[in-house]
Amino acid sequence: MADAVAVAATNRRPSRFLVLAGGAVGVVFAIPLFSIVANVVRNGPEGGATALSGSALRPLAASLALAVAVTLSTAVIGTTLAFLTIRTDVPGRRLWRVLCPLPLVIPSYVGASALLAALAPGGLVVSGIEGLGVRGLPDPSGFFGAYFVLTLLSYPYVYLPVSARLSMLNPSLEESARLLGRSPTAVVRSVVFPQIGSSVAAGALLVALYTVSDFGAVQLMRFDTLTRRIYETRLIDRPTSLVLSLVLAMVALLVVVGERRASRRLTTSQVARHKGALRWRLGRWRWPAAAVVAVVVGNAVIGPVSVLGFWAFRAITNDAGLASFDSGFTTLGPPLLNTVMFGLAAAAFTMVMVLPVGYLQARFVSRAGSIVGVLVVTGFAVPGLVVALALTSLVLDTPGLAGLYQTFPLLLLAYSLHFGAQALRSTTVAVTGVPQRLTEAARLLGAGSVRRVLTVELPVMRPTLLAGAGLVMLSTMKELPASLLLAPTGTETLATRIWAASEGMYLGEMGVTSIALLAISGLLTWLLIVRPASA
Amino acid sequence: MMNPGQHIPAVPTRRAVLVGGSAGLAALVLGACKSSTTPGATTGSSAGQNITVYSGRTKTLVDPILQRFTADTGIAVNVRYGDSADLALQLETEGDKSPADVFFSQSPGALGYLSGKGRLRTLPAATLDKVDASLRSSKGEWVGVSGRVRVLVYNTDLVTTADLPASVFDLVDARYKGKVGLAPSNGSFQDFVTSMRQQVGDPKTLEFLRGLKANEAKTFANNTAIVEAVGRGEVQIGLVNHYYNERAKKENPSVKSANYHFPNEDLGNLVLLSGVAPMKSSTNPAAEKLVDYLLGQGAQEYFAKETLEYPLAAGVKPAVDLPPLTSIKAPAEDLNSLGDLATTARLIDQSGIAGG
């Protein structure tokens, strides 16, 4: 193993261009954190007293406990699904590859509503099986409910990067180990797993951050976390809300530092393109493996879709209901188009933003790279509302920028600030994975640095980069607070439609629109992530 | 048993695909930039024939009446929809440079917040006088437009009308143990608690909240969640606004939940306002025009018939099956000043009812 793994970062000094680009990106990503600090300072010590009193410690502990539980579960589930669908002959793998990333696009409050409708006392499933004499299902709320929903909705943060990594590993290592007489399970454990460790860690980090910053699921499941406190005090006790946001950002910093410590021991092997990753034959374990995948996807995708479909059907078959929500059908076009456009544009723009940071982190041992990396990650941990408000005061208070307010470019920037972390981890893993000998060869042949990146390195990094871009795309497609506050006035997305329907209890419209969001996300996932990776 | 098998075919180099893909993306981005400068993005405080509204009420509820306003006056309306509290924070952040002329809020809390920050401008007396003094800001900075009423929603299979309480204070009785659903973090519930504080004082209110906690009341995220829980029988009764069960009935006529109005101006029968205010940062005269229009005959009839709410002005009557507004408890004056809301939140926190 050891000789297949090279340490990529060197003590060479990065080029001036890279430092400047990375620094500029870092400054931009510092905006939300800077805004929170500035507001806390302006409010004085007033908010600190209530925020840091005993009653705030319990929500903090709740957030941390939830984050640990969800992160561990998603690491196992995401990695298992990735291995089964990418590297084995499990039946239905092409379909699973499209379905597995989809929970990412289900807004957490929609997932939670669907789960409650099905599994809460008296719910669709519960009343069904109680008819069969089954009693005493656990109440799916509180910690358990939030844990269940967030695990099912966030495992794709692990699944996508690990899948990308698995699809490009060098098969010769596994073949050699096999020829040397190692058992298949031993090969997977000692050869495959060490090579995907950094991708698992990168995904787990995102899950932890997503969990601490989620509001929708914990609110519906009545689990009192830090983010729930931030939202509930945002208007009636602004100083407390701001101090708690700062605490949340600090939690994010700790998580990032922890992940960096842990992943320092993990290495990323360098891979060029191979004739293809090895596929394991499962033999008689094929169908049990399919059952494992089906249980997860069933709960995370098919379950929620069934409930949403039931709501839609119920409303359509009742005339009164239909009359009230036909606007949802006839005008779904523009929001759908906006959703696709925002998702694609945010993914592309974010990749361009974080690529220099990825290079800085992966190729050089520099403090600048680490600091910028940490700033990028905090953007994901703070609530989207905070990001949107920070950008609002920035552009309106800076002479000459006011024209940008509530335009598409500023909205894109908000998406990138909020979701940059999702692209950065994949980018760093991708850059680290580029064999130095390829780059050196290109250099010796006289290729300039731009040309090297475009013609030699990007094609090698493509699957991993696409996984990161896919995460940003799917997250953007369900994003709510920034879309509501910063989109050009009058612009709707599917996510804002779903939210409006749920606010007014238009369950049928919520169902139809959510299914449309899942369908278009599935199509894009297939076109942009699954098909390119397996072509 | 796993065996290494066939190879997954390799990815061929297809630089063309990459290049083509990025070109396509670039085109999309450019196209999107262009579309963002089309009329939707105009910030409309200059022309006078154009007005920008930030609405905490959803599009379904207010878009039809805003369109009618445009048809009647020729003034085009740009609307940004969002959560009332979020929009209030955004308006505060925008300050003097806000593109908004009017704020339409789901509840007085967000309006009170902006009033406290000095962001609203005073309305003309002629407009204010269209509603009762209890239904508007005492500073004359916002005015109530329509009302929802607090009700007790109950499961018609599990509860008979004889079992229903005569007053909201009865919900702490042992006979309702474990049967009540409420949403302590919801603005409507908080408004209800604020009114209770003004009527019976803080200590009694805290005692009532603790009584609910001791009576094992179940907490939910919002009105929607309670109505659904009552419908499926998870709880038998719940404190909500009247509007939600009307919605539930429309989508599912066989729904097993119904609204119950507490009699005799009981505190559980409180009216909650949606309100509207012109922004101080705007000089657009169309702002007052819109506010006045919303209190006119046509708009008030719209709220009565289409959104099934209480009209507050022009002598318009509510839809048939609602009790008359005079039998409903009016909110106490300036119920939603910011300090009051914070105290209410602290009481709810102290009672322990919101935790978990």
Interface residues (C-beta under 8 A of the other chain):
Chain A: S55 R58 T88 D89 S113 L116 A117 A120 P121 G122 G123 S127 G142 S167 P171 E174 E175 R178 P184 T185 V188 Q219 L220 R222 F223 D224 R228 E232 T233 R234 L235 I236 D237 R273 H274 K275 G276 A277 L278 R279 W280 R281 L282 G283 R284 W285 W311 R314 A315 N318 A320 G321 S324 S327 M341 F342 L344 A345 A348 F349 L385 A388 L389 T392 S393 L396 A402 Y405 Q406 T407 F408 P409 L412 T455 L458 P459 R462 P463 P481 L484 L485 P488 T489 G490 T491 T496 A500 A501 S502 E503 G504 M505 Y506 L507 G508 P532 A533 S534 A535
Chain B: M1 M2 N3 P4 G5 Q6 H7 I8 P9 A10 V11 P12 T13 R15 V17 L18 S22 L25 A26 L28 V29 G31 A32 C33 S35 S36 T37 G40 A41 T42 T43 T52 T58 K59 T60 L61 N78 V79 R80 Y81 G82 D83 A85 D86 L87 A88 L89 Q90 T93 E94 G95 K97 P99 G109 A110 Y113 S185 Q190 T219 F220 A221 N223 T224 A225 V227 E228 A229 R232 G233 E234 Y244 R247 A248 K249 K250 E251 N252 P253 L338 L341 A342 T344 A345 D349 A354 G355 G356
